[in-house]
């Protein structure tokens, strides 16, 4: 999401995934929170409503459920201590929908991919 919003390397791959025929790209609200605070740390003052609308209009399907995800995310976080809680929610959602997690974060997620926790597609 950040690559797409900030036009960083990998943005074109994310856009292609969002526009791919038959592709569904899910995003959990916990991940939107991560993007929100990242934009604030970069010196911006994002509007939370417009950020959510922008991501939805880009093609992300926003998921809000936590009841089925938080226990899975909590177990992942306990076992993968160096992985962010938002990434653990992303992995829990990936496992629930049977998809692939899309990320640029090799630092945190290379070990997760090596462990076979869930399929991960790196866009750079």
C-alpha positions, 0 to 999 in steps of 0.5 A, a space after each residue: 500500500 505504501 509503495 502504491 501511495 508513495 509511488 515507490 519502486 514496486 508501485 506498478 506491480 501493486 497496481 497491476 495486481 489490483 487491476 488483474 482480472 479475477 484478482 481480489 486484493 484484501 486489506 485489513 483495517 489494522 493495515 490501514 492504521 499502519 499506513 496512516 501512522 506511517 504517513 504521519 511519521 513522514 510529516 503528513 497530516 492524512 485524513 483517515 476517511 479519505 485514506 480509506 476511500 483512496 485505498 478502496 478506490 484503488 481496488 482494495 477490498 477492506 476487511 474489518 473483522 477481527 473475531 476470527 483473525 485476532 487469535 491467529 494473529 496473536 499466535 503468529 506474533 508470539 512465534 514471530 516476535 520480530 514481525 509487526 502486529 499489522 503484518 501478523 493480521 495480514 498473514 492471518 487474513 491471507 491464511 483465512 482467504 487462501 491467498 498470497 501476502 503481497 509486500 515489499 518488506 523482506 527484512 521482516 518477511 523473508 524468515 516468514 516465507 522461509 518458514 512457510 507460514 503463508 505464501 508471500 509475493 514480494 513486489 521488489 
